[in-house]
Amino acid sequence: MSEVGVSSAWHDAPWPRAFFTAVQFLTRIPVPGGETRDLSTFPEDIKRGLQFFPVIGAVVGLLTALALLIFDSVLPLPLAVIAALAVEARLTGAFHEDAVADFCDAFGGGWTREDVLRILKDSRIGSYGALGLVLAVGLRAGGLMALDNVWLAAAALVIAGAVGRLVILVVMGVVPPVPARDGLAKDVGQVADWVTFWRGAMWCSPVLLFALIHDFTGILLAAVAVAMFVIWYRTYLVRRIGGVTGDCLGFSAYAGMILTTLALARES
């Protein structure tokens, strides 16, 4: 099919357009017709595209894993892990890392609801954001290094990539969007329910099945850790700001990736 044909198919067919919208939203990977798309359809497209978040996360994890395997052929594993995470940040435009920094700045430095929401809108990074981002990336990198095997680390990248985006769907399903707040949470929060979660799980079911076969105990521990995080996170967000925002969703995804990686890297 020609490039024109692919682009036309995206613009005319709701589900392909929704998938490519989700890819374009979560990553910097070029998509057919991405430069000429009609932004007026974005709210509906991203609502449909939510279910593709986990499988897109798995693909990002797979590409990062491939980079890790390449770097490992010429670098020690710790350096290869750091280089691979740098490639991932380039693939996603540091999308979730930016959310981690914003979240830590806002909830670390904001005393009132208004302070938190104001800081979330501020693009500058403060001391809380810088420290939180360093610790978050360090925990993830440390977990991958602790596996002490490049193939195990590669598998963890794929699994955690899918689980992290599944966490977004869970948080959307249990935490309402912040009232009178623009952004992803407001646009799709009302339609992100457990049906969306199960569809997301279905699309990445091969990865989840592989995870269960690969390390059943590790995945069970990851599920328990993520569940405990979501229970705490819901209570915390509702108490502090009355709901969830886009940056809060991005932070939850990175938290899910960290928890999954650490569970897989546990002491046997």
N, C-alpha and C positions, 0 to 999 in steps of 0.2 A: 504494500500500500504506500502511496506517495505521502510526503510530508503534509501536503495540502489535504489529502484524504484523512490522515490521522487527526490533523487539527480540526477538520470539519466534524469528524466523529465525536471528538471531545466536546465541541461546542453544542452539538445537537442531541447527544445521548446523555441523559441525566446521570446514570451510574458511572460510566467511564469518566465523565466530567467531575463527579464527586471524588472518585479515587485520585485523579490527578490533582484536584484541589487540595486533598489531604497531603499528598506528596509535596506539593509546592508549599503548603503551610508549615510542615514539620522539617523540611530539608531545603537545601539549596541545589538539589538535583534538578537539571533541566527537564521539563515535561513538554509534550506536544502542545503547541499553541499557547504556551505559558506567557509569552510577551504580549499577546494580543487578546487575551481572554476578556470576557465581559464581566466586570466586577459586580454588576448589579445582581448576578446570580450567586454571589459568594455565600450569603447567609444560608440559603437552602442547600447549596453544594456542600458546605462544611458540616451541616447537620447530617446529611447522608453519609459524608465521608468519615464521620467519627468511628464507625465500625472498622475502618481500615487502619486506624492508628497503630494497633498492636503489630499487625503484619508489616507495616512500614518500619516500625521500630526494630523488628527482627531483621529486615533487609539492611537497615543502617548498621545493626550489630554484625551482620554477615560481612558487609563491606569493611567494617573496622577490623573484624577478625582476619580477613584476607590481608589487610595492611599489616596487622600484627605478625602474621606468618612470614610475610616478605621481610619486614624489619628484623625478625628474629634470625633470619639467615645471615645477617651481617652485624647484628648488635646483641649484647647481652639482654636477657629477658626484661630486666627492669627498664632499660632504655627503650627497648622495643615497645613495651606497654605504654610508656609516655608518648612516644612518637605515634603510636596507633590512636591514642586518645586525642592527639592533636589533629590527626586526619578526621576523626569523627566530628570534632568541633568544626572543622571546615565543611564537612558534609551537611551538618545541621545549622551552620551559621551560629554555633554556640547558643542555640535556642534555649535549651533547658538550663545551661550554665548561667545565662543571663537572668533567668527566672530565679535561680538559687540566690544570686547576688542581690537582686531586688527584694526577694522575700526576707533575707537575713537583715538587710538594711532597714526595711520597713518594720518588721516585727521586733527587731533588736533595738532600734532607736526610737520607735513610735510609742508614746505613752497612751494616747487616746485613739479612738477609732478614726477620727479625722486625720490625726498625724500619720497613722499607718497608711491610709488610702492616699494621702498626699505624697508620701515618700515612695509608694509603689509607682506613682506616675513620674517620678524624678529619674531621669536617665543616668544621673551621676552615681558613681559607686562610692560608698563610704567605708569606714573601718569594719563595721559589722559585715557588710557585703563582701569585702575583700577577704576577711578571715573565714567567713562561711564558705565562700567559693573554694578557697585553698584547701580547707578541711574536707569538703565534699569530694573534690577531685582526688585529693590524697587518699581518702578512704576507699574510693573506687579503684584507684591505681594500686593501692596497697593490697586490696583483696585479690586483684588479678595476679600480682607478683607472688602473693602467698601460695597460690596454686602450684607454683614452681614447675609448671609444665605448659608449654606454649599451646598444646592442643586443648588442654583443660581450660586455659584462659580464653582461647578462641570460642569454645563452646559457651563459656560464661557470658561472653559479650553478646552472643546471639540470644541466649535465653533471657538475660537481663534486659536486653533491648525490647523484647516483646512484653515482658512482665511490667516494665516501667510504664509503657503506654497503656497497658490494661489498667494500671492503677489510676490513670487519668479518668477512665470511664467509670471506675468504682467511685472515685471522689465526686465526679459529676452526678452520679446517681444518688448519693447520700447527702450532699451538701448543696443547698440552694445557692444560686448566684447572688452576689451582693446587690441589694436593691438600688435602683437608679445608677447603675454602673455600666458603662459601655465596655465592649470587648467580647472575647470568645465565650467566657462563662455566661454572659447575658444572652448572647446569640443562640447558644445551643443548650444551656443548662436545663431548660424546660423539657427538652426531648431526650436528654441523655438518661436513660433508665436501664433497668436490668436486661431488657431485650437488646439494647445496644451493646451492653457488656457481653452477653452470650454470643451475639453475632461477631463481635471482635475476637472472642475466644475461638469461635469456629474458624475464622479466617486464618488464625495462627495456630490451629490445632496440631499440625505436624511438628511445630517447634515445641509446643507444650508436651506432646507425646514423647518426643525425643528427650525433653528435660526429665520426664518421669523415669524413663528407661536409663538415662545417663546417671542420675543421682536422685533416687526417690526420696531419701532422707533429707538431702539438701533442699529439694523443692518443697517438701513438707514444712521444713523449718522456715523457708522463705515465705510460704503462704501464711504461716502463723505470725511471723514478724510483720508482714504487710497488713494483715488483718488488725493487729494491735495498733499499728501506725495509723490506719484509717480511722479506727475508733477514737484514738486520741486526737487526730487531726481534725475530725469533724467537730468535736467538742471545742477545741481550741479556736478554730476559725469562726464558729458561730458566736462564741463568747467575745472574741476580739473585734470582729468586723461584721458579724451578722451573715456571713456567707463566704463564697469562694470567688476569686478573680482569676484571670488568665495566668498571672505570675504564680499564684498559689497552685494552680494545676501543673504548671511547669516544674515547680519545686517538688510536687508529689511524684512526678515521673522520675526525677533524679533520685529521690529518696527510695523509690521502688527498685531502681537499678542498683543502688548501693546495698540495700538490704538483701537483694537476691545474690549479688556478688559475694557478700560476706557470708551468707548461708552456704554457698557452694565452696567457699574457701575455709570452712570451719575445720578445726582439728578433728581428725578421724578417731 
